[in-house]
Amino acid sequence: MTRLLEFIVAILIVAVLGVVVGVAMPSTGHVEREMLISKDLRQVYDVFSNFRRFPDYTVLRTFDPKMQFELSGKAYGPGSKIAWKATDPKIGDGALEIASIDPSFAQISDAGKGVIVWNLENGWRGHDKKFTIKLERTGRSQKLVKVNWAYDVSYGFNLVDRFSNLYIHGDPDALIQFSLSNLQNVMAAIPNIDYSKLVPSIAEQPAKPILFVSTTAPRTLDDVDTASDKAMAEIQAAAKKLGVNIVSPRITFTTNWGDQNYTFDVAAEIDATTLKINGQDVELTAAQRASVDAAPAEASTAGAAPAADGATPGSKDKLGRVIVDGNVKAVLAFGGKALKAEWNGTGAGLPQTRQMLAAYSQTHGYKFDDVTYRPYDIQVKAPTNNHGTIEGYEDQKFEIYLPLQGDNLPDQTPEQEAGIKQEDAAPAAASSAPAAAGTAPAPASTAAK
């Protein structure tokens, strides 16, 4: 009986001590980690301001490779949500929602710093759980971004929750630390360019029939313009022969912005999707990614003269594009959503603008395939003085498009939702010479699409 009493007293003492210690422990928990990232501030800000790239850098997928993520709410900014379902019960399900952003995306570059808050729901103990991401431009030349990622939780008077603060350097700390490391790898794949002056929009592009000519020119304004004019002359001659009308300004598909030469397709929209070539009706279809063993699909065109590449007019090449005449081919292009920007000035600014669109797309989580679906631009205003002064070239206006892929794309960019318009000043500085080599991605040579 004495031993039983001693045991009960010991339990009571331990319980009292546990209560005393629990009351003495803090009612909140906090842990934070920092990392420097060599990227433009706006880029890092945008990645944290939406959850489309979250599955790419969160350590949760490392813990559970079969984890499923689901986006909901707004595509960008406060109200954006992501939820996950884990197959490993030790990881558990959870969700994040962007609670606040300060300042807005339109002001972050000038401010030089910002704060983004995510509300967290998961199985960790406590309530009012949140992540706070503080960003600040730093470094001798102000080209680094200091990322401070913190986790805060409230335990209230729940003593069991207060004891869980002893383990805050477990799962919360690990998620922050390893996710930051993964984020560096994600950011490394994004072109390091300041696109803060860019005002892109998402445009729905219907499929359109085009005639196009593939060409190459030295990277000078005059040479590119000369090659473009020659290609357009071939397109116009082919359209007249086919009995169709050209119904658009000049369109340019970039294939390779090389060190010395620029390889591209010059195209124009026509008003027919079925062409009569050598007495045969040929229906235009979208180009396809080439198969290794694919051979040209020959049409019945007996007696027709071969085209410049040896194929028979009316047949289709291995990419499904119709051989029209000489160097001219036809295809059903566009179709689907594209990220669009405007450029006013010489063609020298186009590569940099394309690079801005690619970086913007990656930070916002818009998927694209610039090998199969290449970026293109439409010359909506031609130079006032062809092959003349730089002043003439600077009168040009272009629309630049980056075709997007995927089923879960938003209908508008944040700039569109906010009603922001592109300023008269072009996003990339106008120049009399092409942008330096390597300033724009060089897609592989494929079909015009």
ABEGO torsion letter per residue (X at the ends): XAAAAAAAAAAAAAAAAAAAAAAABBABBBBBBBBBBBBBAAAAAAAAABAAAAAAABAAAAABAABBBBBBEBABEBGBBBBBBBABAAAEBBBBBBABBOBBAAAAAAAGBBBBBBBBBBABBEBGBBBBBBBBBBEAAGABBBBBBBBBBBAEABAAAAAAAAAAABAAAAAAAAAAAAAAAAAAABBBBBAAABBBBBBBBBBBBBBBBBBBBBBBAAAAAAAAAAAAAAAAAAAAAAGBBBABBBBBBBABBBAABBBBBBBBBBABABBBBGGBBBBBBBBBBBBAABBBBBBBBBGBBBBAAGBBBGBBBAAGBBBABEABBBBBBEEEBBBBBBBBEBAAAAAAAAAAAAAAAAAAGBBBBAAABBBBBBBABBBABBGBBAAAAAABBBBBBBBBBEAABBABBAAAAAGBBBBABBABBBBABBBBBGABBBBBBBBBX
